[in-house]
């Protein structure tokens, strides 16, 4: 048995639905045994159990990043005029390097180091089009005992040859990777067509077939990230009523489907996304950096659509989910839509777990959940310490962490109750 003392913070549900969904125990004791949560209660002496003392700090479930690219670390902060220009000038060349197994292994290890340093314990990850990149990522994640989702990018047109596959070969590669990795340890496979313009209709058909043939797979792709991209989809798929209709034809609007960005959807698309149980992944850092648009959180809420947060590294400029929450708040302010600290921390923990279908395993301190958690320092910087001295409520402290915090606020990250060194 292991015990951790500090301020315990977690959610039991969506605070927009029930404001009492936030749980906070100022002087709490988190008990962990064999990698799982035993209890989260008020502190009391526990005879015979060593207690790790984090008094004055916040313990909460690890962050969930629902959209991030492991093959794009080296193009963070690459200047460009728009999404498609950024892909052509920077991204495809960076991803091509992941065809080399040794390079992919090194890149995956660095990527996971950065996630954990920033308090992210679970992510939905795009490696590259190369099976070697998926093996490298899953291998690194398995060695660390991480709960991660990823899949081979499927991309058979409108891209350089070095990052292009074929419809049939992408299907065969994915089949082999699913058999090798899905359900192994804490790993899950996500069918990963990059986005509609870079997949032929045959490849999208085969991606949908994978979802039907294997239970429990996730689906991740991009949707309506940039107006130029939306126009391109209209030209490539003239039969489609809108962008989402392309994915709908191939059975992709379903629970466990993660559609990144969703910036330029009409009301009908939002309703269709919600009805199918799919999720929109809000990637504010990337959207602001590339000038793609402002996510309409109010429209998503009106439709009842599921929403989670993604750093979208390397379009996004930070691995920190605290900084991602901060950018989401700024976007909401521009949209005149409320977004407070409870929204941010819920979406980055239990809300993210729910969109991945992992809420019975991670995302809260409910007994039996896997003990992936982080320790947050309210005094991580002089400015944070000064402002925290004036903050009384837990909501006020979380808001300061969301707006002034970054990776320096992460004192420790624990996976299955073991600290990451």
Residue pairs with C-beta under 8 A, 6 or more apart in sequence:
1 31
1 32
1 33
1 38
1 46
1 49
2 31
2 32
2 33
2 49
2 50
2 52
2 417
3 29
3 30
3 31
3 32
3 46
3 49
3 50
3 51
3 52
4 29
4 30
4 32
4 51
4 52
4 54
4 59
4 373
5 27
5 28
5 29
5 30
5 43
5 51
5 52
5 53
5 54
5 55
6 28
6 30
6 53
6 54
6 55
6 56
6 57
6 58
6 59
6 375
7 24
7 25
7 26
7 27
7 28
7 56
7 57
7 58
7 59
7 394
8 23
8 24
8 25
8 28
8 29
8 30
8 40
8 58
8 59
8 60
8 365
9 22
9 23
9 24
9 58
9 59
9 60
9 345
9 394
9 398
10 23
10 40
10 60
10 61
10 349
10 350
10 364
10 365
11 21
11 22
11 23
11 342
11 345
11 346
11 349
11 350
11 351
11 363
11 364
12 21
12 23
12 350
12 364
12 366
13 21
13 350
14 21
14 346
14 351
15 21
15 22
15 342
15 343
15 346
16 301
16 343
19 342
21 346
22 342
22 394
22 395
23 40
23 365
24 394
25 40
25 41
25 42
27 42
27 43
27 55
28 40
28 41
28 42
28 43
28 59
29 39
29 40
29 41
29 42
29 43
29 44
29 46
29 51
30 37
30 39
30 40
30 59
30 365
30 371
30 373
31 37
31 38
31 39
31 40
31 41
31 46
31 49
32 38
32 371
32 417
33 417
34 417
35 370
35 371
35 416
35 417
35 418
36 367
36 368
36 369
36 370
36 371
36 416
36 417
37 365
37 366
37 367
37 368
37 369
37 370
37 371
38 367
39 367
40 365
54 375
54 411
54 412
56 378
56 379
57 375
57 376
57 377
57 378
57 411
58 375
58 376
58 378
58 397
58 401
59 373
59 374
59 375
59 376
60 345
60 349
60 373
60 374
60 376
61 121
61 349
61 350
61 353
61 362
61 363
61 364
61 365
61 369
61 372
61 373
61 374
62 119
62 120
62 121
62 122
62 349
62 362
62 372
62 373
62 374
62 413
62 414
62 415
63 118
63 119
63 120
63 121
63 122
63 321
63 348
63 349
63 352
63 374
64 120
64 121
64 122
64 123
64 308
64 309
64 348
64 349
64 351
64 352
64 353
64 356
64 358
64 362
64 363
65 115
65 120
65 122
65 123
65 124
65 309
65 310
65 311
65 319
65 321
65 324
65 352
66 123
66 124
66 258
66 260
66 279
66 281
66 308
66 309
66 310
66 352
66 355
66 356
67 124
67 126
67 220
67 258
67 260
67 281
67 283
67 310
67 311
67 312
68 115
68 123
68 124
68 125
68 126
68 310
68 311
68 312
68 313
68 316
68 319
69 125
69 126
69 127
69 312
69 313
69 314
69 315
70 107
70 108
70 111
70 125
70 126
70 127
70 133
70 137
70 150
71 94
71 95
71 97
71 98
71 104
71 107
71 126
71 127
71 128
71 133
72 91
72 94
72 95
72 126
72 313
72 314
72 315
73 107
73 110
73 111
73 114
73 313
73 314
74 94
74 107
74 314
75 86
75 90
75 91
75 94
75 314
76 313
76 314
76 316
76 317
77 317
78 86
78 89
78 90
78 91
78 314
80 86
80 89
80 90
80 290
82 226
82 228
82 290
82 291
82 292
83 225
83 226
83 228
83 229
83 290
83 292
83 315
84 226
84 228
84 229
84 232
86 290
86 315
91 314
92 159
92 160
92 162
92 163
93 160
93 162
94 314
95 128
95 129
95 133
95 153
95 163
96 128
96 160
96 162
96 163
97 103
97 107
98 104
98 107
98 127
98 128
98 130
98 132
98 133
98 136
99 128
99 130
99 132
99 133
99 162
100 132
101 132
101 135
101 136
104 127
104 128
104 130
104 132
104 133
104 135
104 136
104 137
105 136
105 139
105 140
107 136
108 127
108 133
108 136
108 137
108 139
108 140
108 141
109 140
111 137
112 140
112 141
112 144
112 146
114 319
115 121
115 123
115 319
116 144
116 413
116 415
116 420
117 319
117 407
117 410
117 413
118 318
118 319
118 320
118 321
118 322
118 407
118 410
119 320
119 321
119 322
119 374
119 376
119 407
119 410
119 413
120 311
120 319
120 321
121 146
121 147
121 362
121 372
121 373
121 374
121 413
121 415
122 146
122 147
122 148
122 149
122 352
122 353
122 356
122 358
122 362
122 372
123 148
123 149
124 149
124 150
124 190
124 218
124 220
124 258
124 281
124 310
124 356
125 137
125 148
125 149
125 150
125 190
126 150
126 151
126 153
126 192
126 194
126 220
127 133
127 134
127 136
127 137
127 150
127 151
127 152
127 153
128 152
128 153
128 163
129 152
129 153
129 154
129 155
129 163
129 164
129 165
129 170
130 152
131 152
131 173
131 176
131 177
133 152
134 150
134 151
134 152
134 177
134 181
135 177
135 180
135 181
137 148
137 150
138 148
138 150
138 180
138 181
138 184
138 187
141 148
141 150
141 186
141 187
142 184
142 185
142 186
142 187
144 415
144 420
145 185
145 186
145 415
145 416
145 418
146 186
146 415
147 186
147 187
147 188
147 358
147 361
147 362
147 370
147 372
148 186
148 187
148 188
149 187
149 188
149 189
149 190
149 218
149 220
149 356
150 187
150 189
150 190
150 192
151 174
151 177
151 189
151 190
151 191
151 192
151 218
151 220
152 170
152 173
152 174
152 177
152 192
153 163
153 192
153 193
153 194
154 165
154 170
154 174
154 191
154 192
154 193
154 194
154 199
154 203
154 207
155 163
155 164
155 165
155 170
155 193
155 194
155 198
155 199
156 164
156 165
156 166
156 167
156 170
156 198
156 199
156 200
156 203
157 164
157 197
157 198
157 199
157 200
158 197
158 198
159 198
165 173
167 199
167 200
167 202
167 203
167 205
167 206
168 206
170 203
170 206
170 207
171 203
171 206
171 207
171 209
171 210
174 189
174 191
174 207
174 210
175 210
177 189
178 189
178 210
178 214
178 217
181 187
181 189
182 188
182 189
182 214
182 216
182 217
183 216
186 370
188 216
188 217
188 218
188 356
189 214
189 217
189 218
190 217
190 218
190 219
190 220
190 258
191 207
191 210
191 211
191 217
191 218
191 219
191 220
192 219
192 220
192 221
193 199
193 203
193 204
193 207
193 221
194 221
194 222
195 221
195 222
195 223
195 225
195 229
196 204
196 221
196 233
196 236
196 237
196 243
196 246
196 247
197 229
197 232
197 233
197 236
199 207
201 237
204 246
204 247
204 249
204 250
205 250
207 219
207 250
207 252
208 250
208 251
208 252
210 217
211 217
211 219
211 251
211 252
211 254
212 251
216 256
217 256
218 256
218 257
218 258
218 356
218 357
219 252
219 254
219 256
219 257
219 258
220 257
220 258
220 260
221 247
221 252
221 258
221 259
221 260
222 259
222 260
222 261
223 243
223 244
223 247
223 259
223 260
223 261
223 262
223 265
223 280
224 230
224 243
224 244
224 261
224 262
224 263
224 264
224 265
224 269
225 260
225 261
225 263
225 287
225 292
225 293
226 263
226 264
226 290
226 292
226 293
227 264
227 293
230 243
230 264
233 240
233 243
233 246
234 240
237 245
237 246
240 246
240 249
242 265
242 266
242 268
242 269
243 264
243 265
243 269
244 253
244 259
244 265
244 269
244 272
244 273
247 253
247 257
247 259
248 272
248 276
252 278
253 272
253 273
253 275
253 276
253 278
254 276
254 277
254 278
255 276
255 277
255 278
255 357
256 277
256 278
256 356
256 357
257 276
257 277
257 278
257 279
258 278
258 279
258 281
258 308
258 355
258 356
259 273
259 278
259 279
259 280
259 281
260 281
260 283
260 310
260 312
261 280
261 281
261 283
261 286
261 287
261 292
261 295
262 273
262 280
262 281
262 282
262 295
262 300
263 287
263 292
263 293
263 294
263 295
263 296
264 293
265 273
265 296
265 299
267 299
267 302
267 303
270 299
270 300
270 302
270 303
270 305
271 303
273 279
273 280
273 303
273 305
274 303
274 304
274 305
274 306
277 306
278 305
278 306
279 305
279 306
279 307
279 308
279 355
280 295
280 300
280 305
280 306
280 307
280 308
281 307
281 308
281 309
281 310
281 355
282 295
282 297
282 307
282 308
282 309
282 310
282 328
282 331
282 347
283 295
283 309
283 310
283 311
283 312
283 315
283 316
283 324
284 295
284 309
284 324
284 327
284 328
284 330
284 331
285 311
285 312
285 315
285 316
285 317
285 318
285 323
285 324
285 327
286 292
286 310
286 311
286 312
286 315
286 316
286 317
287 293
287 294
287 295
287 331
288 327
288 330
288 331
289 315
289 316
289 317
290 315
294 331
294 334
294 335
295 328
295 331
295 335
296 335
296 337
297 307
297 328
297 331
297 332
297 335
297 337
297 339
298 335
298 337
300 307
301 307
306 354
306 355
307 347
307 351
307 355
308 347
308 351
308 352
308 354
308 355
308 356
309 321
309 324
309 325
309 328
309 344
309 347
309 348
309 351
309 352
310 316
310 324
311 318
311 319
311 320
311 321
311 324
313 319
316 324
318 324
318 406
319 407
320 405
320 406
320 407
321 348
322 401
322 402
322 405
322 406
322 407
322 409
323 405
323 406
324 348
325 341
325 344
325 345
325 347
325 348
325 402
326 344
326 402
326 403
328 339
328 343
328 344
328 347
329 339
329 340
329 344
329 402
329 403
331 339
332 338
332 339
333 339
340 395
340 399
341 395
341 398
341 399
341 401
341 402
342 395
342 398
344 398
344 402
345 398
345 402
349 363
349 364
350 359
350 363
350 364
351 363
352 363
353 359
353 361
353 362
353 363
353 364
354 363
360 369
361 369
361 370
362 369
362 370
362 372
363 369
365 373
370 416
371 414
371 416
371 417
372 414
372 415
372 416
373 414
374 410
374 412
374 413
374 414
375 410
375 411
375 412
375 413
375 414
376 401
376 405
376 409
376 410
376 411
377 384
377 408
377 409
377 410
377 411
378 384
378 385
378 388
378 397
378 400
378 401
378 409
379 385
379 388
380 405
380 408
380 409
380 411
381 404
381 408
381 409
383 404
384 400
384 401
384 404
384 405
384 409
387 400
387 404
388 397
388 400
391 397
391 399
391 400
401 409
412 419
412 420
413 419
413 420
414 420
